[in-house]
Amino acid sequence: MKTIGLIGGMSWESTAYYYAILNREAAARLGGLHSAPVLLHSVDFAPIEAMQRAGDWAGAGERLAAIAQSLEAQGCGVIGLATNTMHICAPQIEAALSVPFLHIATPTAAALLADGIGTVGLLGTRFTMEQRFYIERLEQAGLDVLVPDVGITNLNGIIYEELCLGIVREESRKIYVEAIGRLKARGADAVILGCTEIGMLIDDSVSPLPTYDTTALHAKALVAAALA
């Protein structure tokens, strides 16, 4: 099994979830006392978040690409970025590597298409919902993508001001459930939890639509890639 290089810390709350899934999936596939060989570079999120607000995607991409190169140099055979939003920098990271970089939208789109989903709602940070870098990737795979038509600022605030700090509030869960309900009314057949923290708040037990958690899908796909 190849060593998985994981760029995390954005936020560390969801990176901890990644680490658990990577090891559980490796154990499920290999049995016994097996776990996943992982090298984790967990960044300080505050400077990255400041770059997001400033729109300095090139600077953020340069920093993440350097981290990815360092993980490759340490022997990692596949690289993953444990955040949806920062996949806006995926082209810079991929260009810096000679080993595979597994884009988080790839296993997400594959899972949706395998289940026969054609139209999907997308929830995430305002960057993921408002910019084209993520939506285009899903559309190129053959999906029709809907994003919320109201309340994006509120949904974004819940991520940064609560979930990234480990705060889970029932009031915020209701806001997300309402947003999913509106997506359903507009024709969505499922919803992508397109921020790695949203799974802390929403799952199939409360959602009006089937949920596709990018964190779980990405982590499991990284294990599959490491075993390939």
HELIX and SHEET records of a PDB file:
HELIX    1   1 TRP A   12  LEU A   30  1                                  19    
HELIX    2   2 PHE A   45  ALA A   54  1                                  10    
HELIX    3   3 TRP A   57  ALA A   73  1                                  17    
HELIX    4   4 THR A   85  CYS A   89  5                                   5    
HELIX    5   5 ALA A   90  ALA A   96  1                                   7    
HELIX    6   6 ALA A  105  ALA A  114  1                                  10    
HELIX    7   7 ARG A  126  GLU A  130  1                                   5    
HELIX    8   8 ARG A  132  ALA A  141  1                                  10    
HELIX    9   9 ILE A  152  GLU A  161  1                                  10    
HELIX   10  10 LEU A  163  LEU A  165  5                                   3    
HELIX   11  11 GLU A  170  ALA A  185  1                                  16    
HELIX   12  12 ILE A  198  MET A  200  5                                   3    
HELIX   13  13 THR A  214  LEU A  227  1                                  14    
SHEET    1   A 3 VAL A  38  SER A  42  0                                        
SHEET    2   A 3 THR A   3  GLY A   8  1                                        
SHEET    3   A 3 CYS A  76  LEU A  81  1                                        
SHEET    1   B 4 ASP A 144  LEU A 146  0                                        
SHEET    2   B 4 THR A 119  LEU A 123  1                                        
SHEET    3   B 4 ALA A 190  LEU A 193  1                                        
SHEET    4   B 4 THR A 211  ASP A 213  1                                        
END                                                                             
